[in-house]
């Protein structure tokens, strides 16, 4: 039996489980929020564990009474069609999508799963971002992009959720393609989606106007779609938000997003819902911030980029990113721990970006069946 | 004698009449005569039909495609590790002698004993490692997994033996490396024709096993107990030009063939407990792919172990440095065989041991003394002047009286130019004071410091060069100065507390290191991965700090993390940090974007901005890593003008970006092309490895058109990737590189293992190959593996389901219990009781996970003294999983006891209503084919317990039997047992789980016989159906068509049958003639039959007589043989008796 790993705390819970499943390393996590007023695993984390049980075969999860200790013995990734998972309302679907996309690539069969819950919230990247930015990123690693699909069936805004998305991820036949992705290019067009659900359709137009007001200063080619939901596809709560994507001349996609505070119908709201104009401006400024930072991906996708690089065959991968986020740094450490892959990190002082080079771990999709 | 020789004269030279030389000569002759060698009528050989032409075209295209192989990326950059040449053959065939001859050929070294792998240098760019494969299945399997080239030795006088075929099969499964056959013992043939025939026969058999044209060598015989020099030379030539196939398993797994093995357990621990777990080191060249630190490895025959420590040692058998010279010099012909004790140098982790033969010792003191005694002083001085300086130095070194420490104590150092020389002892007492200065000095020359391993005294020297101090002080800002002070304080404490301790020095150094870090500023790598040095040796220090904290913990208020940290989620050390990728940015953070200045700063990041500045942005990076001559700056020597890419770019800024990218691409492509050319040209450094034939094909047809464009593209891509790898890793620091890609292929490694069972050391046998193989991710786990398996056609019996099987797969060998199955049409996996005779089947077993597409070979018995073919089955893995569904059919039988129209009550199918509940709605069938369905169990008290109510599509009979066809999942036993042959004595047979047959034989049990399972002739008594009776009333009511037609039998024949036939006279004539002819023929046939019968009888009589005779003769022969044997036995006994009697007499005497 492989020697297991013992880790502490609740940080990077998703990625720990993800890497544990990919490498087949049994995991023990102790002291999960043991000092907290509400100790133990959160319900969304438990939901993630249930999701992993769904997509894999033979995994064992043991949690102690207080939920501060977890033993996870990973199974083999099975994938499969027609799976359904209810993500709950404490975290949005984006929380689950991040590990699921990577897991799906290395399964036995292509994954097709319906996730139910909150599609857009301010804590995690929303499903639009995944659709327009994250999934195209996989193309760089040789994933057949025509088979990757994320279909938003229903919007679900916090707090009640009620959204539904269909994720389809193909499996890779052998291994990923190593990337040498350093040319960030210049922003040539900006696209976006302003959605509104269970509110006045004017909200999206107002967001679009304000975002364009900032961005048109740089570029005439700004087009933001408005996406209004009402009736069946509109989920259980009202909400609105905007997602922006800047596409560069070399095909890099940088995204930024802004979502309103939950609109409480009860009236005893702590935070009043944000003004659509403010959201538009906020999102566009975030986008400008990402563009300023540079790099081939935005700050939200750094972790995933590094992870994919580390899962490449034993060739050199080279990527350029902007400022390293704390989350990305944690992931780099985790990668070293699980996959034994260390990156060489060199700042590029002229542009203020960072260039990371690594030799992939030589990970192959061994769970797949040969005929 | 001489006269005769003169008479005979020299033998006439005979011109060759066939073969290439003759052809060439003939051609030349014809040319001389003016006869054109070209075809006279080329049209005669042109295609006559378009169909034929198309077929030929198709055929050639197909052949072309078959020649191509998927190119494989060879990631090794350094010189390749020695190729493993395994020499295998049945016992007494001359394996050892062949290796000895080859070693002698390569190194001029006479090997006395052959133990373990022997590394020799065979050419300027090639090393070979010879391994002898002993006749043991385990050794055969292990050596087959690492062999690059196999020399299959075959006794020509005997022919092929089972071992050879077994080994070929094992090789085939584990990747099929290059194989060359060698025929020996050919001098036993006296008859030349017989020899020629045998050679041809053996060659053809060899070719069918491998491929047509596989190389088979003939070693004609022994000369002075050695193989002829010329033949060994030829063999060596073939070995030196052999190209080796890249094998997919080995390209993805690192492995080491150990050529040295040491037990490094503390001797006292062994003394206390001889059975204690050992620490061992294994040495060998790394092959396959790069090995990362601390990975799990499998030692074949021992088990999975974690790499405790890995280090690179200098290559004990390095290739010669690149020179223009042809061939190797004598000094470069190295041999390394630590297990056979031939090499003089033994490298350990931190020491080199030189083993010098007694007669080679030249500098020892004893010699010197002798010389002094023998010669006078005068002569001696003369000699010294002649000897070179190196010799002198060595001699002076031997004459030292004091150790280095003592000398240092007495020595003095002049600190300042005009100051008095300071005594070391004095300085030592002031170490604490000068500490700070010492560190300062080291900030400037930290490299020296890293190398320096000597003690503190030398470090204080550095304090003296105060010149560097000033510089450092300038660069260091106030904050660092504070830190320095803090460190200094700490140092004082440390040095005061344990001044004498050895730990002092190391801690002192740690601080120094951290100090230098402070000076440099944290690099990004350190920020992310932490201080690797500190991690390596400072772990216990961190623990100590933790301990001290634990006291205060009790009084701390928990659950109050710093507020701002928690909100921002930016604290890297927060254990329970929120798991979100998003960086939270408030709109206040983004307020800066109000200012025009900031907005303008990113103007050039858009296509609407300045393209040139953006190009520069991407350019700066390219320049930094492409400092080689292809794209770098250059200087015009004539004008003295300096060009660099930077300025050039600014000039034509518009196109630059696209250009630059293209240029980089072009440059890599050019390199790729060059490398490929190199590979083709000299064939020694194949960058992209592929099959030999394919590259040959390439050379022959340079313009192939669009056919192999895709192939070319693939190869180009791979070459690009390779070049990129090399370019990116070229300028990385060695230590970082090690962390990034692990130990490189070809390096000589020392692997340290802890907790190895003592039996491995106890029973270590260098003749058995010791293979250490790395295992990839997911391969550490266990699960069910499904393989496509085929019983070997030479194995005598089919395999029984759930009988244990020893399986060699990947690096491992283990015993497991497979369940055989076949896939039905509807994808159902149906269990089989036995493997099919000549077909593949699926086998599912529990074991360590192995990636799909890896071959496996199975054995039932590993013992070496069985005459039958040992390989039981071969196969390939299809997939692994944590569960597989294999089912077997189960038929439940019931009998109807009450039948209504279409409803029937059936009993004896189930035993309880609960069982029935599980099968409600299941379909049933009667023997006669009437289908039905189970409805419900009958109520309690009605009928037998477990009876059911069924409905059918028709009324069934009471004599019908009702079947329920069901499928039961079969469990695959979760059992596997690693074959640990290295943990037992070599001559012991590894014993695992026994098969059912073995157990029965052992206990004298017969095969259980179920009477019901035996096949019996089917008895079907004819069924009598009662006559159909139709009541008269009904009969009368029926219409005529439905009435039974009951007619009485005719009493008189009909008129037609009564009527006489009168023939016409002509007809009568014909009739009689035909009758006569028939009579004649019949008579003839009768006679012939009689004659035949007679002949047969005679023949049978004759045969019976002959049989009787031959039977008699055979009986006589057997009787004679037994009589002879009895006689011999008796005479032996008599002899023995005689000896005994004689002995008795002797004793008596």
Boltz contact constraints between the chains, C-beta under 6 A:
constraints:
  - contact:
      token1: [A, 2]
      token2: [B, 780]
      max_distance: 6.0
  - contact:
      token1: [A, 2]
      token2: [B, 781]
      max_distance: 6.0
  - contact:
      token1: [A, 8]
      token2: [B, 575]
      max_distance: 6.0
  - contact:
      token1: [A, 9]
      token2: [B, 575]
      max_distance: 6.0
  - contact:
      token1: [A, 9]
      token2: [B, 576]
      max_distance: 6.0
  - contact:
      token1: [A, 10]
      token2: [B, 576]
      max_distance: 6.0
  - contact:
      token1: [A, 11]
      token2: [B, 575]
      max_distance: 6.0
  - contact:
      token1: [A, 11]
      token2: [B, 576]
      max_distance: 6.0
  - contact:
      token1: [A, 11]
      token2: [B, 577]
      max_distance: 6.0
  - contact:
      token1: [A, 12]
      token2: [B, 579]
      max_distance: 6.0
  - contact:
      token1: [A, 13]
      token2: [B, 579]
      max_distance: 6.0
  - contact:
      token1: [A, 14]
      token2: [B, 579]
      max_distance: 6.0
  - contact:
      token1: [A, 23]
      token2: [B, 777]
      max_distance: 6.0
  - contact:
      token1: [A, 24]
      token2: [B, 778]
      max_distance: 6.0
  - contact:
      token1: [A, 24]
      token2: [B, 781]
      max_distance: 6.0
  - contact:
      token1: [A, 33]
      token2: [B, 576]
      max_distance: 6.0
  - contact:
      token1: [A, 35]
      token2: [B, 558]
      max_distance: 6.0
  - contact:
      token1: [A, 35]
      token2: [B, 559]
      max_distance: 6.0
  - contact:
      token1: [A, 37]
      token2: [B, 559]
      max_distance: 6.0
  - contact:
      token1: [A, 57]
      token2: [B, 881]
      max_distance: 6.0
  - contact:
      token1: [A, 57]
      token2: [B, 882]
      max_distance: 6.0
  - contact:
      token1: [A, 58]
      token2: [B, 882]
      max_distance: 6.0
  - contact:
      token1: [A, 75]
      token2: [B, 882]
      max_distance: 6.0
  - contact:
      token1: [A, 76]
      token2: [B, 881]
      max_distance: 6.0
  - contact:
      token1: [A, 76]
      token2: [B, 882]
      max_distance: 6.0
  - contact:
      token1: [A, 123]
      token2: [B, 580]
      max_distance: 6.0
  - contact:
      token1: [A, 182]
      token2: [B, 621]
      max_distance: 6.0
  - contact:
      token1: [A, 183]
      token2: [B, 618]
      max_distance: 6.0
  - contact:
      token1: [A, 186]
      token2: [B, 606]
      max_distance: 6.0
  - contact:
      token1: [A, 186]
      token2: [B, 607]
      max_distance: 6.0
  - contact:
      token1: [A, 186]
      token2: [B, 614]
      max_distance: 6.0
  - contact:
      token1: [A, 187]
      token2: [B, 605]
      max_distance: 6.0
  - contact:
      token1: [A, 187]
      token2: [B, 606]
      max_distance: 6.0
  - contact:
      token1: [A, 188]
      token2: [B, 607]
      max_distance: 6.0
  - contact:
      token1: [A, 218]
      token2: [B, 606]
      max_distance: 6.0
  - contact:
      token1: [A, 219]
      token2: [B, 606]
      max_distance: 6.0
  - contact:
      token1: [A, 219]
      token2: [B, 608]
      max_distance: 6.0
  - contact:
      token1: [A, 282]
      token2: [B, 587]
      max_distance: 6.0
  - contact:
      token1: [A, 285]
      token2: [B, 590]
      max_distance: 6.0
  - contact:
      token1: [A, 285]
      token2: [B, 593]
      max_distance: 6.0
  - contact:
      token1: [A, 288]
      token2: [B, 593]
      max_distance: 6.0
  - contact:
      token1: [A, 291]
      token2: [B, 602]
      max_distance: 6.0
  - contact:
      token1: [A, 291]
      token2: [B, 605]
      max_distance: 6.0
  - contact:
      token1: [A, 292]
      token2: [B, 602]
      max_distance: 6.0
  - contact:
      token1: [A, 299]
      token2: [B, 583]
      max_distance: 6.0
  - contact:
      token1: [A, 300]
      token2: [B, 581]
      max_distance: 6.0
  - contact:
      token1: [A, 300]
      token2: [B, 582]
      max_distance: 6.0
  - contact:
      token1: [A, 303]
      token2: [B, 581]
      max_distance: 6.0
  - contact:
      token1: [A, 315]
      token2: [B, 721]
      max_distance: 6.0
  - contact:
      token1: [A, 315]
      token2: [B, 725]
      max_distance: 6.0
  - contact:
      token1: [A, 316]
      token2: [B, 724]
      max_distance: 6.0
  - contact:
      token1: [A, 316]
      token2: [B, 725]
      max_distance: 6.0
  - contact:
      token1: [A, 316]
      token2: [B, 728]
      max_distance: 6.0
  - contact:
      token1: [A, 325]
      token2: [B, 583]
      max_distance: 6.0
  - contact:
      token1: [A, 326]
      token2: [B, 570]
      max_distance: 6.0
  - contact:
      token1: [A, 326]
      token2: [B, 572]
      max_distance: 6.0
  - contact:
      token1: [A, 327]
      token2: [B, 581]
      max_distance: 6.0
  - contact:
      token1: [A, 329]
      token2: [B, 528]
      max_distance: 6.0
  - contact:
      token1: [A, 329]
      token2: [B, 572]
      max_distance: 6.0
  - contact:
      token1: [A, 332]
      token2: [B, 528]
      max_distance: 6.0
  - contact:
      token1: [A, 340]
      token2: [B, 292]
      max_distance: 6.0
  - contact:
      token1: [A, 342]
      token2: [B, 739]
      max_distance: 6.0
  - contact:
      token1: [A, 342]
      token2: [B, 740]
      max_distance: 6.0
  - contact:
      token1: [A, 344]
      token2: [B, 732]
      max_distance: 6.0
  - contact:
      token1: [A, 344]
      token2: [B, 736]
      max_distance: 6.0
  - contact:
      token1: [A, 345]
      token2: [B, 524]
      max_distance: 6.0
  - contact:
      token1: [A, 345]
      token2: [B, 525]
      max_distance: 6.0
  - contact:
      token1: [A, 347]
      token2: [B, 524]
      max_distance: 6.0
  - contact:
      token1: [A, 348]
      token2: [B, 621]
      max_distance: 6.0
  - contact:
      token1: [A, 350]
      token2: [B, 620]
      max_distance: 6.0
  - contact:
      token1: [A, 351]
      token2: [B, 617]
      max_distance: 6.0
  - contact:
      token1: [A, 357]
      token2: [B, 728]
      max_distance: 6.0
  - contact:
      token1: [A, 359]
      token2: [B, 740]
      max_distance: 6.0
  - contact:
      token1: [A, 359]
      token2: [B, 741]
      max_distance: 6.0
  - contact:
      token1: [A, 366]
      token2: [B, 778]
      max_distance: 6.0
  - contact:
      token1: [A, 366]
      token2: [B, 851]
      max_distance: 6.0
  - contact:
      token1: [A, 369]
      token2: [B, 879]
      max_distance: 6.0
  - contact:
      token1: [A, 370]
      token2: [B, 852]
      max_distance: 6.0
  - contact:
      token1: [A, 370]
      token2: [B, 853]
      max_distance: 6.0
  - contact:
      token1: [A, 370]
      token2: [B, 878]
      max_distance: 6.0
